[in-house]
Amino acid sequence: MAEGSLLVGMDIMDLTSLFGNAIDNAIEHVQKIEDKDKRLITLKLTSKGKMAVLRVDNYCIDELDMVGDLPRTSKRDKENHGYGLKSIQYIAKKYNGNTTINLEDNWFTLSVVFPIIK
């Protein structure tokens, strides 16, 4: 579910990177889950007051290994990976917003909140 009008005024490359990285990360994780019924992803883009809220949830079987406020990449080649969430964080800050990451009851949640651009 996405209220696309909330994104008017954002650079197309930022939108591509924001959604592409968020969805790619979620898909990559759920593909590792053997039980196909648990391969679940939700994406919502809504507004709360004057803020746009992007939330991507996916079922998660791993524990988070955090480095600062971001999880460490699960890929073997750590030098050339792990930039997706950093990119999302950068985009959020560029538009005066922020990101939060949470893992609770096997649900990984990425939230990106930023002011609605008029």
N, C-alpha and C positions, 0 to 999 in steps of 0.2 A: 504494500500500500504506500503510495507516494503522492504527496501534494506538490507537484512539479512547479507550480507558480512561486513557491518559496525560494526557488533557486535562480530566479530572474536576477541578472546582474553579476552572477558568478562567471568567471572565465571558464570556457569550455574545457580547457586542459585540466583545470582544477577539478571540475565535475567528473571528468573521465578518471582522473587519478583517485579521487575520493571514493567513488562508487566501485571502480575497478579493483582497487586494493582491498576494500572492505569485503566485497563479494568473493574475490579470488581467495582470500585468507579463509573465509568460512567454508567455501567449497573444498579447498585443499584439506581442511581438517576433517570434515564429515566423510570424505572419501576413504579415510583410514578406519572408519567405524564398520565393523563386520555386520552388525545388526542393521539391515537396511531400513527398518522402521524407526531407527534413531538418527538417521541422516536428515536432520531437520535444520532449516534456516528460515529466519524471518527477517524482513527488511521493512522498516516504517520510516517515512519522512512526514512529520507533522509539525504543527506550530503550537507553542505554549506562550501566550502573550505575544511579545515582539521578537520571540526567538524561534528559530528553526531547529528542529531536533531530528537528527538521523540516528536511528537505532538499528543495529544489525545483531541478531542473536543466532547462535548456533549451538547445537548439542555438542558437548565437549567431554572427551574421555580422559584427557590429560590434566596434569597439574600444571599451573603456570610457574615458570621459572622467570621471575621478574628481574630486570636490570633497570634500576630506577623506577620509572612509572610505566615501562613497557615490557611485555614478555620477550624473552630471548627467542630468536628464531629457532624453529625445530628442524631446520634443514641442516644437512651435514656441512655444507660449504658456508660457514658463518661469516666469512669475509665478504662474500658477494651477495648475501641475502640479509633480510631483516630490515629492509628499507620501507616496506609498505605502510606499517603503522607510523613510522617516523614521518613519512610523506603525509599521511592523514593528519597527524598532529600539526605539521607545518601549515597545511591548508587551513585548518581550524584557526590557528593563531593569525594567519594572514587576514582572515575575515573577523577578527576580534572574538574568536570563540575558543572552545577548549574541548578536549576529549577525556573520556573516562573509560576504563576497562575494568570489568568485573567478572569473576567466576563464582557462581553460586548454584548449588544443587545440579551440577553438570551442565550448566548453561553459561556459555561465554557471551558477554554483552559488551559491544562497542557502542558508545554513545558519543555523538559529535553535536555540539550545541553552538550556534552562532546567531548573531542578530540578523533579522530579515532585512535584506537590502531592498530599498525602495527605488 
